[in-house]
């Protein structure tokens, strides 16, 4: 058996770990990554090719001719499709569809917005996203987004869906209708499995930094306007942090975003400490979590920590507002605007409010009730082995 990952962004060491390559290889299953970044997104490749983790199964793909040649020897592989929408991506999918390989899509990275994309709200949200594309990314991305909708309707059917939360059930995409469901859980759940029963109580407040002030390199990579101006954002957040530190008698620690280079600006929020690569542990050990709405908020849910969602006047006029509002709606809480008068805010009560909705959040986005307490990639391996045994 062989598992092949298809990707259109450089396959990094972080991807290697998150996608369980070592776990898969330990079970005598060959692993390959067909990294198509150079072919599908040359601009990104030129700027980020140094991130590519060239393990023994890594294959850089620069042409469709190479894809055709590799498909001749693909055998009965399981292909994990991590590609996006688009004509070229669909050509690749059709080539694979003609072989004996089976394709699987990963739905392990759900966000709160996915909960509201089913039923009557779906078309509204898709329209909103296209309008955002026009305002923030420009007219080219607007038409690219519109074409993506058409491409998705012509996407070949897949064999399997690797799923986390029940929010995925709202998806009615034609390529998913006949796919077998494999219930696993989110990447974040995989991260906490080895960290259980190790909690160290600390008087800390953890802020999840997403680099929305422009420090996240994706803003320049994809020519996106930053959501906030650096100076205003700094003033607003430092003000809130100072208030929270006094109110809770605890210090704020910054959980750094993995893509942000903090060596350029080691203290983005005053002299407050920044730690990267330890978000799960930081949140496990803290008193309270502060966020603008992030996938990493899953850790607050899983460790059942009080959570404060913070906005600013600039965030309220940005793309981030949609994601923040979706999370607030799901958790039935209210974001606090850092630019408002904060003298009478009951921080303790507001931070506790989301906790009663954590089980619902967990079931919809992170882990469906009743699924195995093991790494998602082990769940996939067990499923594939059963499938193989049933066909022998």
C-alpha positions in Angstrom: 0.0 0.0 0.0 1.1 3.6 -0.7 -0.2 6.9 0.4 0.4 10.0 -1.8 -0.2 13.6 -0.6 -1.0 16.1 -3.3 -0.2 19.7 -2.4 0.0 23.1 -4.0 2.0 24.9 -1.3 5.5 23.8 -0.3 5.3 20.6 1.8 7.1 21.8 5.0 8.5 20.0 8.0 5.3 21.1 9.9 3.2 19.5 7.2 5.3 16.3 7.4 4.5 16.2 11.2 0.8 17.2 11.0 0.0 14.8 8.2 1.5 11.9 10.2 4.1 10.8 7.7 6.2 9.1 10.3 3.2 7.3 11.8 2.2 6.0 8.4 5.7 4.9 7.6 6.0 3.0 10.9 3.2 0.8 9.6 5.2 -0.3 6.5 3.2 2.0 4.2 5.2 3.9 1.6 4.5 7.7 1.6 5.0 10.2 -1.2 4.3 13.9 -1.5 3.7 15.3 -5.0 4.4 18.9 -4.4 2.9 20.8 -7.3 3.6 24.3 -6.1 6.0 25.1 -8.8 3.5 24.1 -11.5 0.3 25.5 -9.9 1.6 28.6 -8.1 5.0 29.6 -9.3 5.0 32.9 -7.4 4.6 31.1 -4.1 7.2 28.6 -5.1 9.8 31.2 -5.9 9.3 32.9 -2.5 8.8 29.8 -0.3 10.6 26.9 -2.0 13.2 26.8 0.8 10.4 25.5 3.1 10.0 22.3 1.1 10.9 19.3 3.3 12.5 16.9 0.9 12.2 13.6 2.6 12.7 10.3 0.8 9.2 10.4 -0.8 9.2 14.0 -1.8 8.7 14.7 -5.5 8.7 18.3 -6.8 6.3 18.6 -9.8 6.9 21.3 -12.4 4.9 20.0 -15.4 1.8 18.1 -16.3 4.0 15.8 -18.3 5.6 14.6 -15.1 2.2 14.0 -13.6 1.2 11.8 -16.5 4.4 9.8 -16.2 3.9 9.3 -12.5 0.3 8.2 -12.9 1.5 5.3 -15.1 3.1 3.7 -12.0 0.6 4.9 -9.3 -0.8 1.4 -8.7 -3.5 1.1 -6.0 -2.3 4.1 -4.0 -4.5 6.2 -1.7 -4.2 9.8 -2.8 -4.8 12.4 -0.2 -6.0 15.5 -2.2 -4.9 18.7 -0.6 -5.2 20.7 -3.7 -7.5 23.7 -4.1 -10.1 24.4 -6.8 -9.1 25.2 -10.4 -9.0 23.9 -13.9 -5.4 22.6 -13.6 -6.1 20.9 -10.3 -9.1 19.2 -11.9 -7.0 18.0 -14.8 -4.6 16.3 -12.3 -7.6 14.8 -10.5 -9.0 13.4 -13.8 -5.6 11.8 -14.6 -5.6 10.1 -11.3 -9.3 9.1 -11.6 -8.3 7.0 -14.7 -5.9 4.9 -12.7 -6.5 2.2 -10.1 -5.7 4.7 -7.2 -8.4 5.9 -4.9 -8.7 9.6 -3.7 -9.4 10.9 -0.3 -10.1 14.5 0.8 -9.1 15.8 4.2 -11.7 17.7 6.2 -9.6 18.0 9.4 -9.3 21.8 9.4 -12.8 23.0 9.8 -13.5 26.6 11.1 -16.6 28.1 12.7 -17.6 29.6 9.3 -18.1 26.0 8.0 -21.0 25.6 10.4 -22.9 28.3 8.6 -22.2 27.2 5.0 -25.0 24.7 4.9 -28.6 25.2 4.1 -30.0 28.6 3.2 -27.0 30.6 4.5 -24.6 28.9 2.1 -25.2 31.1 -1.0 -25.1 34.2 1.1 -21.7 33.4 2.6 -20.3 32.4 -0.8 -21.4 35.7 -2.2 -19.9 37.6 0.7 -16.6 35.8 0.2 -16.5 36.7 -3.5 -17.2 40.4 -2.6 -14.4 40.3 -0.1 -12.1 38.9 -2.8 -13.0 41.9 -5.0 -12.4 44.4 -2.2 -9.3 42.9 -0.6 -7.5 41.0 -3.4 -8.6 42.8 -6.5 -10.7 42.1 -9.6 -8.4 39.2 -10.8 -9.0 37.2 -7.6 -12.7 38.1 -7.7 -13.0 36.3 -11.1 -10.7 33.5 -9.9 -13.1 33.0 -7.0 -16.1 32.9 -9.3 -14.4 30.4 -11.6 -13.6 28.2 -8.5 -17.3 27.7 -7.9 -17.7 26.4 -11.5 -14.6 24.2 -11.2 -15.9 22.6 -8.0 -19.0 21.5 -9.8 -16.9 19.7 -12.4 -14.6 18.1 -9.9 -14.2 14.3 -10.2 -15.8 12.2 -7.4 -13.6 11.0 -4.5 -13.6 7.6 -2.8 -13.1 8.7 0.8 -13.7 11.7 3.1 -11.4 11.9 6.2 -13.7 14.0 8.5 -13.5 15.6 11.9 -16.7 17.5 13.0 -20.3 17.1 12.0 -20.2 20.5 10.2 -18.8 18.6 7.2 -22.2 16.9 6.8 -23.7 20.2 5.6 -21.5 20.0 2.5 -23.4 19.0 -0.6 -20.6 19.1 -3.2 -21.2 16.7 -6.0 -17.7 15.1 -5.7 -18.4 14.1 -2.1 -21.9 12.6 -2.4 -20.8 8.9 -2.9 -17.6 9.1 -0.8 -17.2 6.8 2.2 -16.9 8.7 5.5 -13.9 8.1 7.8 -14.5 9.8 11.1 -11.3 11.0 12.7 -10.6 14.4 14.2 -8.8 17.7 13.7 -5.1 18.3 13.6 -5.3 20.1 17.0 -6.9 17.1 18.6 -3.9 15.0 17.4 -1.6 17.6 19.1 -3.2 17.3 22.5 -3.3 13.4 22.6 0.3 13.1 24.0 0.0 16.2 26.2 -2.8 14.9 28.5 -2.3 14.7 32.3 0.7 17.0 32.2 -1.0 20.3 33.1 1.2 22.8 35.0 -1.0 25.6 36.4 0.5 29.0 35.7 -0.8 32.6 36.2 -0.7 33.4 32.6 -3.0 34.7 29.9 -2.3 33.4 26.4 -2.9 35.6 23.4 -3.1 33.7 20.1 -1.2 35.9 17.6 -2.3 35.4 13.9 -0.1 38.1 12.5 -3.0 40.2 11.3 -0.9 43.4 11.5 1.0 42.3 8.4 3.7 40.2 10.1 2.2 37.1 8.7 4.1 36.6 5.3 0.9 35.4 3.6 -0.2 39.1 3.4 2.7 40.0 1.1 2.8 36.6 -0.6 -0.8 36.9 -1.9 -0.8 40.7 -2.2 -3.5 41.0 0.5 -4.1 44.3 2.3 -3.3 43.9 6.0 -6.4 43.9 8.2 -5.1 46.5 10.6 -2.5 49.3 10.7 0.5 48.3 12.9 0.5 51.3 15.2 -3.2 51.5 15.9 -3.4 47.7 16.5 -0.4 47.8 18.8 -1.9 50.6 20.9 -5.3 48.8 21.1 -3.9 45.4 22.1 -1.3 46.6 24.6 -4.1 48.6 26.3 -6.3 45.4 26.6 -3.4 43.3 27.8 -2.5 45.8 30.5 -6.1 45.8 31.7 -6.3 42.0 31.7 -3.0 41.6 33.5 -4.2 43.8 36.3 -7.8 42.3 36.4 -6.6 38.6 36.5 -3.3 39.3 38.3 -1.5 37.3 35.6 1.0 38.0 32.8 0.2 37.8 29.1 2.3 35.4 27.0 2.1 35.6 23.2 1.5 32.2 21.4 3.4 33.0 18.2 2.1 32.1 14.8 4.3 29.5 13.0 4.8 31.7 9.9 5.7 34.9 11.6 9.4 35.8 11.9 9.7 37.2 15.5 13.4 37.8 15.1 12.5 40.9 13.1 10.3 42.1 15.9 10.9 40.0 19.0 8.5 42.0 21.2 5.5 42.9 19.1 3.4 43.7 22.2 5.7 45.6 24.5 8.1 43.4 26.5 5.7 40.4 26.7 7.2 37.1 26.0 6.6 35.3 22.7 6.7 31.5 22.4 6.3 29.7 19.1 5.5 26.0 18.5 4.0 25.6 21.9 0.4 26.9 21.5 -1.2 23.6 22.8 1.0 23.5 25.9 0.7 27.2 26.6 -3.1 27.1 26.5 -3.2 23.8 28.5 -1.4 25.5 31.4 -2.9 29.0 31.3 -5.8 30.7 33.2 -7.5 32.4 30.2 -7.1 32.6 26.4 -7.4 35.8 24.2 -8.1 35.6 20.5 -9.4 37.4 17.4 -10.8 34.1 16.2 -8.4 31.4 15.2 -8.3 27.7 14.4 -6.0 27.5 17.5 -9.0 28.4 19.6 -9.7 24.7 19.4 -7.1 24.3 22.1 -9.1 26.5 24.5 -12.1 24.4 23.8 -10.3 21.1 24.3 -8.6 22.2 27.5 -11.9 23.9 28.6 -10.2 27.3 29.2 -12.1 30.6 29.6 -11.9 32.5 26.2 -12.1 36.2 25.3 -12.7 37.1 21.7 -11.3 40.6 21.0 -12.0 42.9 18.1 -11.0 46.4 17.2 -12.5 49.1 15.0 -10.2 48.1 12.2 -10.9 44.4 12.5 -14.6 45.2 12.4 -14.0 46.6 8.8 -11.9 43.6 7.7 -12.2 40.1 6.4 -11.4 38.8 9.9 -14.8 40.1 11.2 -16.7 37.3 9.4 -14.6 34.5 10.9 -14.7 36.2 14.4 -18.5 36.6 14.3 -19.0 33.0 13.1 -17.0 31.7 16.1 -18.8 34.1 18.5 -22.2 32.9 17.2 -21.2 29.2 17.6 -20.0 29.8 21.2 -22.8 32.2 22.0 -20.5 34.9 23.2 -19.8 38.5 22.3 -16.5 39.9 21.1 -15.1 42.8 23.1 -14.0 45.9 21.1 -10.5 47.0 22.4 -11.2 50.5 21.2 -14.4 50.9 23.3 -14.6 52.1 26.9 -13.6 49.1 28.9 -14.1 50.4 32.4 -17.2 48.4 33.3 -16.4 45.1 31.4 -16.9 42.0 33.5 -14.0 40.1 32.0 -14.4 37.1 34.2 -18.1 36.5 33.4 -17.6 37.1 29.6 -14.6 34.7 29.4 -16.6 31.9 31.1 -19.6 32.3 28.8 -18.3 30.2 25.9 -17.4 27.2 28.0 -21.0 25.8 28.2 -20.9 25.6 24.4 -17.6 23.9 24.1 -19.1 20.4 23.7 -21.2 21.6 20.7 -18.1 23.3 19.2 -16.0 20.2 19.7 -18.6 17.9 18.1 -19.1 20.2 15.1 -15.6 21.2 14.3 -13.0 19.1 16.2 -14.2 15.5 17.0 -17.5 13.8 16.4 -18.8 12.2 19.6 -17.8 8.6 19.9 -14.8 8.5 17.5 -11.6 6.6 18.6 -9.2 8.3 21.0 -6.2 7.8 18.7 -4.3 9.8 16.1 -6.3 10.6 12.9 -3.7 8.9 10.7 -3.9 5.7 12.8 -7.7 5.8 12.3 -7.1 6.1 8.5 -4.6 3.3 8.5 -7.0 1.0 10.5 -9.8 1.8 8.0 -7.6 1.1 5.0 -6.4 -2.2 6.4 -10.0 -3.3 7.1 -10.9 -2.3 3.5 -8.0 -4.4 2.1 -8.9 -7.4 4.3 -12.5 -7.2 3.1 -11.5 -7.3 -0.5 -9.0 -10.2 -0.2 
